[in-house]
Amino acid sequence: MSGKVLITGFEPFGGGKTNPTEFLARTLDGASVRERRLIGVTLPVVFGQAREQLESAIEQHAPELVLCLGLAANRKAISLERVALNIDDASLPDNAGQQPIDRPIEAFGPAAYWSTLPIKAMKTQLEAAGYQAEISQSAGTYVCNHLFYGLMHSLRSRTGIRGGFVHIPQAEGAFALPRMEAAIRLAIEIALVTRMDVKALGGTVS
């Protein structure tokens, strides 16, 4: 294997008994895409702890790509997140009972970070393969966004590692778990081979 890709999922939360992102992280762990070993890690739905465990996994495995997955049960497409916001504003408590309101993730951090994944190329090729996909302008203000912001804040000082966040719908119908696993594999492959993103009308963007 010539490199590693770190994939994270979350444990169940909000009273749910399962989380499809946890299944995907476990299932993809040990697989390979484009001669890169996939490393799957399940994170707690807890502000602070999720970010700390992600940073430990990055330190341990030194991946070239990090793809964090989260569940957005009300969405109808694979949502490729564009931007992480510097805010925690929880509509419900996390799994440790924390419910931060209007709290910055990094007191002196920038207002936002962009994903460094080729999200437009990923959307185009996922759709071409028959998957519903969209570019999302908000990862919310719960633990998913907290983790996404923490990831990009960490990667700012790490050379050669790209990363981002993808929300997936509930695992049912067109998004049954085997099909979702194939979609995530494809998304990883696109991210590995696409260094510069594509514009909707052609060309590239940095």
Summary of the structure (lengths in Angstrom):
residues: 206
radius of gyration: 15.7
end to end distance: 27.8
largest distance: 46.7
contacts: 695
relative contact order: 0.21
helix: 32%
strand: 25%
